[in-house]
């Protein structure tokens, strides 16, 4: 049995699209959690609110990464540059 220890090349060609999907999914999670909060008690509401704040921070970080990836794409990003 032979093993291929060579790492796969870094394929960033669809990172923007993946990140946009992640932002959309996280926003849906926030909306779902807000609906759930209506039926939660005080302690559970606080946990949900805190988690939603972390989600909002994550969304901001993902949006910044989208900008970085988009800029890299505009600057002629080539897969071979990151192998």
C-alpha positions as CSV (number, residue, x, y, z in Angstrom):
1,X,0.0,0.0,0.0
2,X,1.4,3.4,-1.0
3,X,0.5,6.6,0.6
4,X,0.3,10.0,-1.1
5,X,1.6,12.5,1.4
6,X,1.4,15.3,-1.1
7,X,-1.1,17.9,0.1
8,X,-3.9,18.9,-2.3
9,X,-3.5,22.2,-3.9
10,X,-5.4,25.1,-2.3
11,X,-8.5,25.7,-4.4
12,X,-9.9,29.1,-3.5
13,X,-11.9,29.5,-6.8
14,X,-15.3,29.2,-5.1
15,X,-14.5,30.6,-1.6
16,X,-16.6,33.7,-2.2
17,X,-19.7,31.7,-3.0
18,X,-19.1,29.3,-0.1
19,X,-18.8,32.2,2.3
20,X,-21.9,33.9,1.0
21,X,-23.8,30.7,1.6
22,X,-22.4,30.5,5.1
23,X,-23.6,34.1,5.7
24,X,-27.1,33.3,4.5
25,X,-27.3,30.1,6.6
26,X,-26.1,32.0,9.7
27,X,-28.7,34.7,9.2
28,X,-31.4,32.0,8.9
29,X,-30.1,30.5,12.2
30,X,-30.4,34.0,13.8
31,X,-34.0,34.3,12.6
32,X,-34.9,30.8,13.7
33,X,-33.3,31.4,17.1
34,X,-35.3,34.7,17.5
35,X,-38.5,32.8,16.8
36,X,-37.5,30.2,19.4
37,X,-36.8,32.9,21.9
38,X,-40.5,33.8,22.1
39,X,-41.1,30.4,23.9
40,X,-37.9,30.4,26.0
41,X,-37.6,31.3,29.7
42,X,-35.2,34.0,31.0
43,X,-32.0,31.9,31.2
44,X,-32.6,30.2,27.9
45,X,-33.4,33.6,26.2
46,X,-30.1,35.0,27.5
47,X,-28.2,32.0,26.0
48,X,-29.9,32.4,22.7
49,X,-29.3,36.2,22.6
50,X,-25.6,35.6,23.4
51,X,-25.3,33.0,20.7
52,X,-27.0,35.3,18.2
53,X,-24.4,38.0,19.1
54,X,-21.6,35.6,18.4
55,X,-23.3,34.7,15.1
56,X,-23.5,38.4,14.2
57,X,-19.7,38.7,14.9
58,X,-19.1,35.6,12.7
59,X,-21.2,37.2,9.9
60,X,-19.1,40.3,10.0
61,X,-15.9,38.3,9.9
62,X,-17.2,36.3,6.9
63,X,-18.1,39.5,5.1
64,X,-14.6,40.7,5.6
65,X,-13.2,37.5,4.3
66,X,-15.6,37.7,1.3
67,X,-14.1,41.1,0.5
68,X,-10.5,39.7,0.8
69,X,-11.3,36.7,-1.4
70,X,-13.1,38.9,-4.0
71,X,-10.1,41.3,-4.1
72,X,-7.7,38.3,-4.6
73,X,-9.9,37.1,-7.4
74,X,-9.9,40.6,-9.0
75,X,-6.1,40.7,-8.7
76,X,-5.7,37.7,-10.8
77,X,-5.7,34.9,-8.2
78,X,-4.4,31.7,-9.7
79,X,-4.7,28.4,-8.0
80,X,-1.0,27.7,-8.6
81,X,-0.1,30.7,-6.4
82,X,-1.2,28.8,-3.3
83,X,0.2,25.3,-3.7
